[in-house]
Amino acid sequence: MPRDSRKARAAAARKAMERMRRQERRRRWLFTGAMTGFVAAIVLAVVLVVAFHQPGRVAASPAIPATPLATAQGRTDQPPWSLPADTTAQVRAAALPMLTTEGTVEHIHAHLDVIVNGQPVVVPADIGIDRSTGRLSPLHTHDTTGVLHVESPAQADFSLGQLFTEWQVTLSANQIGGLKAGDGKVLQSYVNGKPYQGDPAGIILRAHDEIAIVYSTPAQQPDPPSTYAFSAGL
């Protein structure tokens, strides 16, 4: 066999062997990369499962202010006062979030009576509830009984000022809506039958409190409601 022919075949054999080695290295590199990605995905999944199933862990909630609103600016017309035109805007004005479901971390009820010249004023149903979007404030009403519901995803104080802001009715130490103290009329607030001194918008809602806002002559003031018979389960 000619010498040049043997050299050519040997060179071809070396090239073929080198191609095989490169292909083998590439297959190993791809396999190693795939396994590394697979293991990383498994580790990440385990971390997420453990993190989200730790005892006591809860999903992040919309912010509830640490200090509740202690004023209430709104309508200044005569009672009765209906729901505001834009519930969501009023809830935001009260610095409260709109939730997709009722919170369960804090769940209490208080009762509100508004009495003008000896006659009750209806506290509307659905204060703080936007039926068009299905969202609601952690502070709201469900019916016209005057029961105030606090159903919050976080522990916090809630105030009467927040409720009146959601209702869009002005409330201060000497005014409710368009009714002002003076000319023989007084505006007095009570908590569990005891006079509350100062701006009633700053009243903090406590479980089963009976809150009364009474606008009348002094002679009509001495006998405010002091308790409320809450339904079973409230």
Contacts in CASP RR format, 6 or more apart in sequence:
PFRMAT RR
TARGET T0000
AUTHOR 0000-0000-0000
METHOD contacts of the structure
MODEL  1
MPRDSRKARAAAARKAMERMRRQERRRRWLFTGAMTGFVAAIVLAVVLVV
AFHQPGRVAASPAIPATPLATAQGRTDQPPWSLPADTTAQVRAAALPMLT
TEGTVEHIHAHLDVIVNGQPVVVPADIGIDRSTGRLSPLHTHDTTGVLHV
ESPAQADFSLGQLFTEWQVTLSANQIGGLKAGDGKVLQSYVNGKPYQGDP
AGIILRAHDEIAIVYSTPAQQPDPPSTYAFSAGL
51 57 0 8 1.000
58 105 0 8 1.000
58 153 0 8 1.000
61 105 0 8 1.000
61 153 0 8 1.000
61 154 0 8 1.000
62 97 0 8 1.000
62 98 0 8 1.000
62 99 0 8 1.000
62 153 0 8 1.000
63 97 0 8 1.000
64 96 0 8 1.000
64 97 0 8 1.000
64 138 0 8 1.000
64 152 0 8 1.000
64 153 0 8 1.000
64 154 0 8 1.000
64 156 0 8 1.000
65 95 0 8 1.000
65 96 0 8 1.000
65 156 0 8 1.000
66 156 0 8 1.000
67 157 0 8 1.000
68 95 0 8 1.000
68 156 0 8 1.000
68 157 0 8 1.000
68 158 0 8 1.000
68 159 0 8 1.000
68 161 0 8 1.000
68 162 0 8 1.000
68 202 0 8 1.000
68 204 0 8 1.000
69 94 0 8 1.000
69 95 0 8 1.000
69 159 0 8 1.000
69 161 0 8 1.000
69 162 0 8 1.000
69 165 0 8 1.000
69 201 0 8 1.000
70 159 0 8 1.000
70 161 0 8 1.000
70 199 0 8 1.000
70 201 0 8 1.000
70 202 0 8 1.000
71 161 0 8 1.000
71 165 0 8 1.000
71 172 0 8 1.000
71 199 0 8 1.000
71 201 0 8 1.000
71 202 0 8 1.000
72 160 0 8 1.000
72 161 0 8 1.000
72 162 0 8 1.000
72 163 0 8 1.000
72 164 0 8 1.000
72 165 0 8 1.000
72 169 0 8 1.000
72 170 0 8 1.000
72 171 0 8 1.000
72 172 0 8 1.000
72 201 0 8 1.000
73 165 0 8 1.000
73 170 0 8 1.000
74 164 0 8 1.000
74 165 0 8 1.000
74 168 0 8 1.000
74 169 0 8 1.000
74 170 0 8 1.000
74 177 0 8 1.000
75 81 0 8 1.000
75 84 0 8 1.000
75 168 0 8 1.000
75 169 0 8 1.000
75 170 0 8 1.000
75 177 0 8 1.000
75 178 0 8 1.000
76 170 0 8 1.000
76 175 0 8 1.000
76 177 0 8 1.000
76 178 0 8 1.000
77 177 0 8 1.000
77 178 0 8 1.000
78 177 0 8 1.000
78 178 0 8 1.000
78 179 0 8 1.000
79 114 0 8 1.000
79 116 0 8 1.000
79 121 0 8 1.000
79 177 0 8 1.000
79 179 0 8 1.000
80 121 0 8 1.000
80 122 0 8 1.000
81 121 0 8 1.000
81 124 0 8 1.000
81 167 0 8 1.000
81 168 0 8 1.000
81 169 0 8 1.000
81 177 0 8 1.000
82 124 0 8 1.000
83 124 0 8 1.000
83 126 0 8 1.000
83 127 0 8 1.000
83 167 0 8 1.000
84 90 0 8 1.000
84 166 0 8 1.000
84 167 0 8 1.000
84 168 0 8 1.000
87 126 0 8 1.000
87 127 0 8 1.000
87 128 0 8 1.000
87 129 0 8 1.000
87 130 0 8 1.000
87 166 0 8 1.000
88 98 0 8 1.000
88 130 0 8 1.000
88 133 0 8 1.000
88 135 0 8 1.000
90 128 0 8 1.000
90 165 0 8 1.000
90 166 0 8 1.000
90 167 0 8 1.000
90 168 0 8 1.000
91 97 0 8 1.000
91 98 0 8 1.000
91 128 0 8 1.000
91 130 0 8 1.000
91 137 0 8 1.000
91 166 0 8 1.000
92 98 0 8 1.000
93 165 0 8 1.000
93 166 0 8 1.000
94 137 0 8 1.000
94 139 0 8 1.000
94 161 0 8 1.000
94 162 0 8 1.000
94 163 0 8 1.000
94 165 0 8 1.000
94 166 0 8 1.000
95 162 0 8 1.000
96 137 0 8 1.000
96 138 0 8 1.000
96 139 0 8 1.000
96 162 0 8 1.000
96 166 0 8 1.000
97 137 0 8 1.000
97 138 0 8 1.000
98 130 0 8 1.000
98 133 0 8 1.000
98 135 0 8 1.000
98 136 0 8 1.000
98 137 0 8 1.000
99 135 0 8 1.000
99 136 0 8 1.000
99 137 0 8 1.000
99 138 0 8 1.000
99 153 0 8 1.000
100 134 0 8 1.000
100 135 0 8 1.000
102 136 0 8 1.000
102 138 0 8 1.000
102 149 0 8 1.000
102 151 0 8 1.000
103 138 0 8 1.000
103 151 0 8 1.000
103 152 0 8 1.000
103 153 0 8 1.000
104 151 0 8 1.000
104 153 0 8 1.000
105 152 0 8 1.000
105 153 0 8 1.000
105 154 0 8 1.000
105 155 0 8 1.000
106 138 0 8 1.000
106 150 0 8 1.000
106 151 0 8 1.000
106 152 0 8 1.000
106 154 0 8 1.000
106 155 0 8 1.000
106 156 0 8 1.000
107 150 0 8 1.000
107 151 0 8 1.000
107 152 0 8 1.000
108 150 0 8 1.000
108 205 0 8 1.000
108 206 0 8 1.000
108 207 0 8 1.000
108 208 0 8 1.000
109 147 0 8 1.000
109 148 0 8 1.000
109 149 0 8 1.000
109 150 0 8 1.000
109 207 0 8 1.000
109 208 0 8 1.000
109 230 0 8 1.000
109 234 0 8 1.000
110 147 0 8 1.000
110 148 0 8 1.000
110 150 0 8 1.000
110 205 0 8 1.000
110 206 0 8 1.000
110 207 0 8 1.000
110 208 0 8 1.000
110 209 0 8 1.000
110 210 0 8 1.000
110 211 0 8 1.000
111 145 0 8 1.000
111 146 0 8 1.000
111 147 0 8 1.000
111 148 0 8 1.000
111 208 0 8 1.000
111 209 0 8 1.000
111 210 0 8 1.000
111 211 0 8 1.000
111 228 0 8 1.000
111 230 0 8 1.000
112 123 0 8 1.000
112 146 0 8 1.000
112 148 0 8 1.000
112 160 0 8 1.000
112 163 0 8 1.000
112 211 0 8 1.000
112 212 0 8 1.000
112 213 0 8 1.000
113 120 0 8 1.000
113 146 0 8 1.000
113 210 0 8 1.000
113 211 0 8 1.000
113 212 0 8 1.000
113 213 0 8 1.000
113 214 0 8 1.000
113 224 0 8 1.000
113 225 0 8 1.000
113 228 0 8 1.000
114 120 0 8 1.000
114 121 0 8 1.000
114 123 0 8 1.000
114 176 0 8 1.000
114 212 0 8 1.000
114 213 0 8 1.000
115 121 0 8 1.000
115 212 0 8 1.000
115 213 0 8 1.000
115 214 0 8 1.000
115 215 0 8 1.000
115 216 0 8 1.000
115 224 0 8 1.000
116 176 0 8 1.000
116 179 0 8 1.000
116 215 0 8 1.000
116 216 0 8 1.000
117 215 0 8 1.000
117 216 0 8 1.000
117 217 0 8 1.000
117 220 0 8 1.000
118 214 0 8 1.000
118 216 0 8 1.000
118 220 0 8 1.000
122 144 0 8 1.000
123 141 0 8 1.000
123 144 0 8 1.000
123 145 0 8 1.000
123 146 0 8 1.000
123 167 0 8 1.000
124 141 0 8 1.000
124 144 0 8 1.000
124 167 0 8 1.000
125 141 0 8 1.000
125 142 0 8 1.000
125 143 0 8 1.000
125 144 0 8 1.000
126 140 0 8 1.000
126 141 0 8 1.000
126 142 0 8 1.000
127 140 0 8 1.000
127 141 0 8 1.000
127 163 0 8 1.000
127 166 0 8 1.000
127 167 0 8 1.000
128 136 0 8 1.000
128 137 0 8 1.000
128 139 0 8 1.000
128 140 0 8 1.000
128 141 0 8 1.000
128 166 0 8 1.000
129 135 0 8 1.000
129 136 0 8 1.000
129 137 0 8 1.000
129 140 0 8 1.000
129 141 0 8 1.000
129 142 0 8 1.000
130 136 0 8 1.000
137 166 0 8 1.000
138 150 0 8 1.000
138 151 0 8 1.000
138 152 0 8 1.000
138 153 0 8 1.000
138 158 0 8 1.000
139 148 0 8 1.000
139 149 0 8 1.000
139 150 0 8 1.000
139 152 0 8 1.000
139 158 0 8 1.000
139 162 0 8 1.000
139 163 0 8 1.000
139 166 0 8 1.000
139 205 0 8 1.000
140 148 0 8 1.000
140 149 0 8 1.000
140 151 0 8 1.000
140 166 0 8 1.000
141 147 0 8 1.000
141 148 0 8 1.000
141 149 0 8 1.000
142 149 0 8 1.000
147 228 0 8 1.000
147 230 0 8 1.000
147 231 0 8 1.000
147 234 0 8 1.000
148 163 0 8 1.000
148 205 0 8 1.000
150 158 0 8 1.000
150 205 0 8 1.000
152 158 0 8 1.000
157 204 0 8 1.000
157 205 0 8 1.000
158 204 0 8 1.000
158 205 0 8 1.000
159 201 0 8 1.000
159 202 0 8 1.000
159 203 0 8 1.000
159 204 0 8 1.000
159 205 0 8 1.000
160 171 0 8 1.000
160 200 0 8 1.000
160 201 0 8 1.000
160 202 0 8 1.000
160 203 0 8 1.000
160 205 0 8 1.000
160 211 0 8 1.000
161 171 0 8 1.000
161 200 0 8 1.000
161 201 0 8 1.000
161 202 0 8 1.000
161 203 0 8 1.000
163 205 0 8 1.000
164 170 0 8 1.000
164 171 0 8 1.000
164 201 0 8 1.000
169 176 0 8 1.000
169 177 0 8 1.000
170 176 0 8 1.000
170 177 0 8 1.000
170 178 0 8 1.000
171 177 0 8 1.000
171 199 0 8 1.000
171 200 0 8 1.000
171 201 0 8 1.000
171 213 0 8 1.000
172 199 0 8 1.000
172 200 0 8 1.000
172 201 0 8 1.000
173 187 0 8 1.000
173 198 0 8 1.000
173 199 0 8 1.000
173 200 0 8 1.000
174 180 0 8 1.000
174 181 0 8 1.000
174 182 0 8 1.000
174 187 0 8 1.000
175 181 0 8 1.000
175 187 0 8 1.000
176 187 0 8 1.000
176 213 0 8 1.000
176 215 0 8 1.000
179 185 0 8 1.000
179 187 0 8 1.000
179 215 0 8 1.000
180 187 0 8 1.000
181 187 0 8 1.000
181 215 0 8 1.000
184 217 0 8 1.000
184 218 0 8 1.000
185 215 0 8 1.000
185 216 0 8 1.000
185 217 0 8 1.000
186 215 0 8 1.000
186 216 0 8 1.000
186 217 0 8 1.000
186 218 0 8 1.000
186 221 0 8 1.000
187 213 0 8 1.000
187 214 0 8 1.000
187 215 0 8 1.000
188 195 0 8 1.000
188 214 0 8 1.000
188 221 0 8 1.000
188 224 0 8 1.000
189 195 0 8 1.000
189 196 0 8 1.000
189 198 0 8 1.000
189 200 0 8 1.000
189 203 0 8 1.000
189 211 0 8 1.000
189 212 0 8 1.000
189 213 0 8 1.000
189 214 0 8 1.000
190 196 0 8 1.000
190 210 0 8 1.000
190 211 0 8 1.000
190 212 0 8 1.000
190 214 0 8 1.000
190 224 0 8 1.000
190 225 0 8 1.000
190 226 0 8 1.000
191 203 0 8 1.000
191 209 0 8 1.000
191 210 0 8 1.000
191 211 0 8 1.000
192 209 0 8 1.000
192 210 0 8 1.000
192 226 0 8 1.000
192 227 0 8 1.000
193 210 0 8 1.000
193 212 0 8 1.000
193 224 0 8 1.000
193 225 0 8 1.000
193 226 0 8 1.000
194 226 0 8 1.000
196 203 0 8 1.000
200 211 0 8 1.000
200 213 0 8 1.000
203 211 0 8 1.000
205 211 0 8 1.000
208 228 0 8 1.000
208 230 0 8 1.000
210 225 0 8 1.000
210 226 0 8 1.000
210 227 0 8 1.000
210 228 0 8 1.000
212 224 0 8 1.000
212 225 0 8 1.000
214 220 0 8 1.000
214 221 0 8 1.000
214 224 0 8 1.000
END
